[in-house]
Amino acid sequence: MTNTIMACIDGAQHATTVADCGAWLANRLDAPLTLLHVLDHHHGLHSGDFSGAIGLGAQEALITEMAKLDEQRSKLAMEQGALMLEAQVARLAEQGFEGAQSRQRHGEVVQSLKELEAQTRVWVLGKKGGKDKGEHLLGAHVEAMVRALHQPVLLVAEQFVAPDAVLIAFDGSATGRKMVEVIAQSPIFAGLPCHLVMVAEDNEPNRSQLAWASAQLQATGHQCQGQILQGEVDKALCAYQQQHGIGLLVMGAYGHSRIRQFLLGSTTTTMLQSCQVPVLILR
């Protein structure tokens, strides 16, 4: 199946939020929903030679015992994940969303998701994973996943409320124009007022770009208002979102090379860290 909404949950505080967001997307797109749990398990065994420190025989016995414990931990973690998935499917059913599927995989997270990408229409991820601490930290794998995946990615924070408006971060680039065309046609945004915002110099070329984008959205029935803001991109967009109470931000992903991002920083990552509402990343 190539039309699945794939909601990735890992037992973190965002598991319920991710499931709820996935159900909302599935309803908007009339698509099936799969709740996915990937056990990214790193073995704690050491393959080095410790015979000089603890003796060869003791080393072999210790490694054998560690392997048994590692297998037991892995089995328990998979069982815990299965119970978590079962609970989320049951909770969604109680709320009226029937038919959610669950799926488990064991392996490296980013690679596991890439292997499922051909089956996926939109990914739903929590910004922070179960082991992440700190108010503004991204999950350990989130940035790598957003970079690696080619399908849209919707990232959610601590709670999900179905949005009644959308903020579109537009930059006038070819990617930005393609993004507007996708938004104009997508059922995700049907009936949602659009706030089209550029953070750029207020000049005639940028006003012309903004007018083009507004016309594209209005042509498909969207109520749309455009605005050019000055300042730092993340701060300006977050301030606008909070001022207008907008529940969803849409933006493009990682437009610069990795080297340039190292030198200048990444607007995408900064926005993901700063914005407290769901962020939909489009290619």
N, C-alpha and C positions, 0 to 999 in steps of 0.2 A: 504494500500500500504506500503510495507516494504522497498522500495528502494529510498526513498525520500531524497533529499538534503534539510535540514531544516536550513534556514538562518534567524537568530533572529535579528530583528531590533527594536529599541526603541525610535526613534526620535533623537538620538544623532548624532554627526557629522559623525559617522561611518556608518550611515544607507545606504547611497549610496554605500560605499565601500563594506559592507557586501553583499548587493544585487549583485554587480558586481562579487564578489568572488564566491558567490553561483551559478551564471550563468556559470562562468568558470568551476567550479566543475561539474555542471550538464552536460555540454557539454563533458567534459573529460570522464565522467562515463556513458554517455547516460542515464541519470536518470532524473526524474521529479524534479522540484524545487518548494518549498513552502516557501513563506516569512511569518514569524511568528512574531506576536506582542503579548507579554504577559503584561497585566496591573497588576503589582504587587502593589496592593493598600492597604495601611495601614490606617485604619480609625483613625481619630484624636479624637474620643470620649473617654471620661474618665468615667469609671464605678464606681469610688470611691464615697464615701458619702461626698458631699460638703454642706449638709444641715446646718451644724453649721456655715459655712462661708457666704453662700448666701441665705439660707432659702430653705426649701424643695420644695415649689411651684415654686420658681424661678429656682431651679435646674432642675426640670422636664421640664419646658418650654425651658430652654437653651439647654438641651440635645435633645429635639424634633427638635428645630431649627437647631442644629448642624447636626443631622441626615439627614435633608432635604438638607442642603448644601453639605454634604458628598455625597449624592446620585447624586446631580447635577454635582459635580466635576467628579464623576466616569463616568457618562454618557457622559460628554464633553470629557473626556480623551479617552474613547472608540471611540467616533466619530472622534477625532483627529487621533487616531491610524488607523482607517479604511481609512481615507483620505490619510495618509502617505503610507499605503500599496498600495492603488489604484495608487498613483503617481509613486511608484517604479515599479509596474507591467507595467504601461504604458511606463515608461522610458526604461525599458528593451525591451519592444516590439518595440519601436522606434529604438533601437540599433540592432534589428534582433533576439532577443531571445523571441520567442512566447511560450505561454502556462504556464507561471509562475502562480502559485496559491497563494492566500493569506488566512491567517487564524488568528483569534484572540482568545485569552484565557484570562480569568480573574482569578487571583489567585497567590499564591506564586510561584516565578519564577522557582526555582530548582525543586520543586515538579511537576510543570506543564510540564517541559521538560522531567522529568523521565516518566511521563504518556504517552508521545509521542515517547519514545525511540524505541518501537517495530516497529514503522513506519519509522524510520530514519536510513539512511545509513551513512551520515556524517553531523555533526553540523557545522555551520559557526557562529561565534560570534565576536563582536567587543571587543577589549581589555578594552575599557573604556565605561561606560554607560553615559547617558545624564546628570547625576548629578555629575559625577566624575571630579575632577580638579587636575591639576598637570601633568607634562609631563610623569612621569614614573609610575603612579598609575594604578593598575588593576581596572577594574570595580568592583563594590561592590559585584556582584554575580559571577564573572568570575571564581575565584579560586574554589568556592564551586561547580559550575557547572562542571568544568573540573574533579574535584574529584568524583562527583556523577555519571557522565555519562560513559557508557561503550563503546559507539561507538566513532570513531575518531572525534576529535574536531579541526577545523581550525580557528585560531584566527588571526584577521587582525587589522592593526592600521589605520593610517589616509588616506592611499590611497592604491589601489590595481593595480598592473601591473602584467599581466600574466607572470609567471616565465619562464626563459629559461634555468635554471639549478636548482639543488636541493642540499642542504647541509644536510647530514645525520649524526646526532650526535650518534655515536656508542660506546658502552661501553663493548662489548664482553659478556654481560650477556645473560641468556636464553631469557629474554624479548627482549634484543637488537637483538639477532639472529632471533627471530620470526619477529621482525620489518623489518629486511632486507629481509626476505622471502616474507613478504607482499608487500613491496615496489617493489621487483623484478617482481611480478605478476600483480600489480595494473595498470589499464589504466591511473590513475592520472599521473603517471610518465613516460608513454610511450614516448620515443624520447627525454627525458630530460637527459643531462649529470649529473652524480652523483659525488659529492665530499663526500667521506666517511672519516670522521674525528674522531679520538680517542684523548681525552685529558687524557693522562696516561703516565706511564713510558715507555720509548722506549726500550723494551726488547723482547726476542724471543717469549714468550707466546702471548704478545700483537700483535706483527707483524704477528704471525700465525693466530690470530683471524681476523685481518684486511685483510689478504690474503684470508681467507675463505669467508668473506663478499664480497670482490671485485669479487671473482669467481662466487658467487651467482648472482650478478648483471650483470656481463658480460655474463653469460650463457643465460640470457633473452634479450640480445642485447643492454644493457646499456653501454654507454661510462662511464668509472669509473676511478677515481684516488683516492688513499688512502693516508692519512697523519696522523702521530702521533704528537700531540702537547703537550707542557708542560705549566703549569700555572693554574690559576683558570679557571674552566670550562666555565663560562659565558663569561668572558673576552676573552679567547682564541677563542671560537667559534664566538663571535661577530666580533672580529678583522679579523678572516679568512673570514667570510661572506662579510664584507665590502671590504676587499682587493681584493676579486675575483668577487664582484658585483653579488652575488647569491641572487635570488629572493624568495627562499622558504627554510625554515628550518624544518626538520622533527626530532622529538625526542620522547622518551617514557615519560610517566607521573608518577611522584610521586612514585619512587621506594622504598622509605623508610617508616617506620611506622610514624604515626603522632607524637609520642613521640620523635623519633630520629630527625624528621624534626624540632621540637620545639628546640631541643638542637643544631642541626647543620645547620639549615636552609634548604631550598628546592631549589635544582638546577632548577627544573621546573619553579617555581614561579619567581626566579631570571632571568631566560632566557626570560620568557614572559614579564617581566618588561624592560629588556635591549634591546631585539632584535627589530629592527624597520621594519622588513619584516614579512610577514605572517609566523606563526608557526603552523605546523600540529602536533597534539598530538596523538600518537598511543598507544594502550594498549599492 
